[in-house]
Amino acid sequence: MTRPFLTEADRGDVFRGLAHPLRREVLVHLKRGDRAVGELLVLLGSGVSMPTLSRHLAVLRDAGMVRQRKAGQKRVYHLQSQGPQRALRWFKQMQ
């Protein structure tokens, strides 16, 4: 028997990160380049508040899909390709 690419905990984190449309939209924006939280708020539109975005970014961080760094007073987010790659490996394993 082969060892699975993802542990049960990893699958939960990755798929939880991808589960919400707002988090998927954030990932699309980060694929185009690093973004400060304020930039993400502008890109996502007026329907998204800072607390809402913060909660979604926390889920993405916990899932290992984004990384944050400080740049002065700003928090800048970067896409971690390993998160989506783990999900893709899981899907390929299911074929």
Secondary structure, DSSP 4 states (H G I P E B T S, - for coil): -PPPSS-HHHHHHHHHHHHSHHHHHHHHHHHT--EEHHHHHHHH-TT--HHHHHHHHHHHHHTTSEEEEEETTEEEEEE-THHHHHHHHHHHHT-
